[in-house]
Amino acid sequence: MTEAMDRTGCRRVRRLGQDGTTLAELVITLAVFGVIIMVIVVLWQQSQQAYFRGATAAELQQNARAALEQITREVRQAGYDPCRYRADCTSAFDPVVAGVFPIQTFTASSLWVRTDRNANGDVTPGVGNPDENVCFRLAGDLILRKTSGVDCTSGGEELARNITGLTFTYLKANGTAATVRSDIKLVRVTISAQEMFMGAPVTVGLRSDVRLRDQ
């Protein structure tokens, strides 16, 4: 509290803080407050975008991983032949049945494998041998799995989507490229997937090496 003289010479008391806030001070305060709010909003938007981008990548990776795990599991079973070790049935594969191999057809983008799951000595595609002939191939942005028919070029059910690449690499026991069916000891499966998020691509890539049974 301070004292001051008025025009009549009398003393008057003036309390501190009663002068009020000037317009300039108010404008500056509002400007600072606005900048703080803008910073908070920008940080919140960035954190939200990072979260949803991460969620998109996680979902994309989970989708591709599920497809990769199924492919590797069924490729690993190629050539499963319980009749090879049993006296009550006969092997379904070459050389007993000419032309029937664990890997029936193989290209860089598709693979058709066979396995005698029900141990009946027969892997002919049909109702009696479900899921014993399995084909995987890339069609557009889809991985398709087919268990019927006698080819690996058409048809099939969707296994995964948003796929940009499905590649099969065939290797010999020494790790070099195999071009002959009998030389294939290991199959390398590579999957890439991509999805757009706010105009930018989110991409994941997975790979698995599968050693064939009894190879």
VENTA-V181571 format. One record per pair of residues at least 12 apart in sequence whose C-alpha atoms are under 10 Angstrom apart, sorted by the first residue. I is the first residue (numbers start at 1). J is the second residue. If there is no record, write none. Layout:
I | J
I | J
This chain:
1 | 13
1 | 14
1 | 15
1 | 16
1 | 17
2 | 14
2 | 15
2 | 16
3 | 15
49 | 197
49 | 198
52 | 197
53 | 196
53 | 197
53 | 198
53 | 200
53 | 201
53 | 202
54 | 202
56 | 194
56 | 195
56 | 196
56 | 197
56 | 202
56 | 203
57 | 193
57 | 194
57 | 195
57 | 196
57 | 197
57 | 201
57 | 202
57 | 203
57 | 204
58 | 202
58 | 204
60 | 160
60 | 161
60 | 162
60 | 163
60 | 192
60 | 193
60 | 194
60 | 195
60 | 202
60 | 203
60 | 204
60 | 205
61 | 192
61 | 193
61 | 194
61 | 203
61 | 204
61 | 205
61 | 206
62 | 160
62 | 204
63 | 159
63 | 160
63 | 161
63 | 162
63 | 163
63 | 193
64 | 143
64 | 159
64 | 160
64 | 161
64 | 162
64 | 163
64 | 191
64 | 192
64 | 193
64 | 194
64 | 204
64 | 205
64 | 206
65 | 160
65 | 191
65 | 204
65 | 205
65 | 206
65 | 207
65 | 208
66 | 159
66 | 160
67 | 136
67 | 143
67 | 144
67 | 145
67 | 158
67 | 159
67 | 160
67 | 161
67 | 191
68 | 143
68 | 159
68 | 160
68 | 166
68 | 189
68 | 190
68 | 191
68 | 206
68 | 207
68 | 208
69 | 189
69 | 208
70 | 145
70 | 159
71 | 111
71 | 134
71 | 135
71 | 136
71 | 145
71 | 159
71 | 189
71 | 208
71 | 210
72 | 187
72 | 188
72 | 189
72 | 207
72 | 208
72 | 209
72 | 210
72 | 211
72 | 212
73 | 210
74 | 113
74 | 114
74 | 115
74 | 131
74 | 132
74 | 133
74 | 134
74 | 135
74 | 136
74 | 210
75 | 102
75 | 103
75 | 111
75 | 112
75 | 113
75 | 114
75 | 115
75 | 134
75 | 135
75 | 136
75 | 186
75 | 187
75 | 189
75 | 210
75 | 211
75 | 212
75 | 213
76 | 113
76 | 115
76 | 186
76 | 187
76 | 209
76 | 210
76 | 211
76 | 212
76 | 213
76 | 214
77 | 102
77 | 113
77 | 114
77 | 115
77 | 116
77 | 117
77 | 132
77 | 210
77 | 211
77 | 212
77 | 213
77 | 214
78 | 101
78 | 102
78 | 103
78 | 104
78 | 112
78 | 113
78 | 114
78 | 115
78 | 116
78 | 117
78 | 132
78 | 133
78 | 134
78 | 211
78 | 212
78 | 213
78 | 214
79 | 92
79 | 93
79 | 100
79 | 101
79 | 102
79 | 103
79 | 113
79 | 114
79 | 115
79 | 116
79 | 117
79 | 132
79 | 212
79 | 213
79 | 214
79 | 215
80 | 92
80 | 93
80 | 102
80 | 114
80 | 115
80 | 116
80 | 117
80 | 119
80 | 132
80 | 212
80 | 213
80 | 214
81 | 93
81 | 102
81 | 114
81 | 115
81 | 116
81 | 117
81 | 118
81 | 119
81 | 120
81 | 121
81 | 122
81 | 123
81 | 213
81 | 214
82 | 115
82 | 116
82 | 117
82 | 118
82 | 119
82 | 120
82 | 121
83 | 116
83 | 118
83 | 119
83 | 120
83 | 121
83 | 122
84 | 119
84 | 121
86 | 119
88 | 119
88 | 120
88 | 121
89 | 119
89 | 120
89 | 121
89 | 122
90 | 119
90 | 120
90 | 121
90 | 122
91 | 116
91 | 119
91 | 120
91 | 121
91 | 122
91 | 123
92 | 114
92 | 115
92 | 116
92 | 119
92 | 120
92 | 121
92 | 122
92 | 123
92 | 124
93 | 114
93 | 115
93 | 116
93 | 121
93 | 122
93 | 123
96 | 121
97 | 121
97 | 122
100 | 114
100 | 122
100 | 123
100 | 124
101 | 113
101 | 114
101 | 115
101 | 123
101 | 181
101 | 182
102 | 114
102 | 115
102 | 116
102 | 123
102 | 133
102 | 181
102 | 182
102 | 212
102 | 213
103 | 115
103 | 133
103 | 134
103 | 135
103 | 181
103 | 182
103 | 184
103 | 212
104 | 133
104 | 134
104 | 135
104 | 150
104 | 151
104 | 152
104 | 181
105 | 135
105 | 151
105 | 152
105 | 181
106 | 135
106 | 136
106 | 152
106 | 168
106 | 169
106 | 170
106 | 179
106 | 180
106 | 181
107 | 137
107 | 152
107 | 167
107 | 168
107 | 169
107 | 170
107 | 179
108 | 137
108 | 166
108 | 167
108 | 168
108 | 169
108 | 170
108 | 189
109 | 136
109 | 137
109 | 138
109 | 139
109 | 165
109 | 166
109 | 167
109 | 168
109 | 169
109 | 189
109 | 190
110 | 135
110 | 136
110 | 137
110 | 138
110 | 139
110 | 143
110 | 144
110 | 152
110 | 153
110 | 166
110 | 167
110 | 168
111 | 134
111 | 135
111 | 136
111 | 137
111 | 145
111 | 152
111 | 153
111 | 167
111 | 168
111 | 187
112 | 133
112 | 134
112 | 135
112 | 136
112 | 137
112 | 145
112 | 146
112 | 147
112 | 150
112 | 151
112 | 152
113 | 132
113 | 133
113 | 134
113 | 135
113 | 136
113 | 147
114 | 131
114 | 132
114 | 133
114 | 134
114 | 135
114 | 147
115 | 129
115 | 131
115 | 132
115 | 133
115 | 134
116 | 129
116 | 130
116 | 131
116 | 132
116 | 133
117 | 129
117 | 130
117 | 131
117 | 132
117 | 133
118 | 130
118 | 131
118 | 132
124 | 148
124 | 149
124 | 150
125 | 147
125 | 148
125 | 149
125 | 150
126 | 147
126 | 148
126 | 149
126 | 150
127 | 148
129 | 147
129 | 148
130 | 147
130 | 148
131 | 146
131 | 147
131 | 148
132 | 147
132 | 148
133 | 146
133 | 147
133 | 148
133 | 149
133 | 150
133 | 151
134 | 146
134 | 147
134 | 148
134 | 149
134 | 151
134 | 152
134 | 156
135 | 147
135 | 148
135 | 149
135 | 150
135 | 151
135 | 152
135 | 153
135 | 154
135 | 155
135 | 156
136 | 152
136 | 153
136 | 156
136 | 157
136 | 158
136 | 159
136 | 166
136 | 168
137 | 152
137 | 153
137 | 154
137 | 155
137 | 156
137 | 159
137 | 166
137 | 167
137 | 168
138 | 153
138 | 158
138 | 159
138 | 160
138 | 161
138 | 163
138 | 164
138 | 165
138 | 166
138 | 167
139 | 153
139 | 154
139 | 155
139 | 156
139 | 158
139 | 161
139 | 163
139 | 164
139 | 165
139 | 166
140 | 161
140 | 162
140 | 163
140 | 164
140 | 165
141 | 160
141 | 161
141 | 162
141 | 163
141 | 164
141 | 165
141 | 166
141 | 193
141 | 194
142 | 157
142 | 158
142 | 159
142 | 160
142 | 161
142 | 162
142 | 163
142 | 164
142 | 165
142 | 166
142 | 193
143 | 156
143 | 157
143 | 158
143 | 159
143 | 160
143 | 161
143 | 162
143 | 163
143 | 164
143 | 165
143 | 166
143 | 191
144 | 156
144 | 157
144 | 158
144 | 159
144 | 160
144 | 161
145 | 157
145 | 158
145 | 159
145 | 160
146 | 158
146 | 159
160 | 193
161 | 193
161 | 194
161 | 195
162 | 192
162 | 193
162 | 194
162 | 195
162 | 196
162 | 203
163 | 191
163 | 192
163 | 193
163 | 194
163 | 195
163 | 203
163 | 204
163 | 205
164 | 191
164 | 192
164 | 193
164 | 194
164 | 195
164 | 203
164 | 204
164 | 205
165 | 190
165 | 191
165 | 192
165 | 193
165 | 194
165 | 205
166 | 189
166 | 190
166 | 191
166 | 192
166 | 193
166 | 206
166 | 207
167 | 187
167 | 188
167 | 189
167 | 190
167 | 191
167 | 192
167 | 207
168 | 187
168 | 188
168 | 189
168 | 190
168 | 191
168 | 207
168 | 209
169 | 184
169 | 186
169 | 187
169 | 188
169 | 189
169 | 190
169 | 209
170 | 183
170 | 184
170 | 185
170 | 186
170 | 187
170 | 188
170 | 189
170 | 209
170 | 210
171 | 183
171 | 184
171 | 185
171 | 186
171 | 187
171 | 188
171 | 209
171 | 211
172 | 184
172 | 185
172 | 186
172 | 187
172 | 215
173 | 185
173 | 186
173 | 211
173 | 215
174 | 186
182 | 215
183 | 215
184 | 211
184 | 212
184 | 215
185 | 210
185 | 211
185 | 212
185 | 213
185 | 214
185 | 215
186 | 209
186 | 210
186 | 211
186 | 212
186 | 213
186 | 215
187 | 208
187 | 209
187 | 210
187 | 211
187 | 212
188 | 207
188 | 208
188 | 209
188 | 210
188 | 211
189 | 206
189 | 207
189 | 208
189 | 209
189 | 210
190 | 205
190 | 206
190 | 207
190 | 208
190 | 209
191 | 204
191 | 205
191 | 206
191 | 207
191 | 208
192 | 204
192 | 205
192 | 206
192 | 207
193 | 205
193 | 206
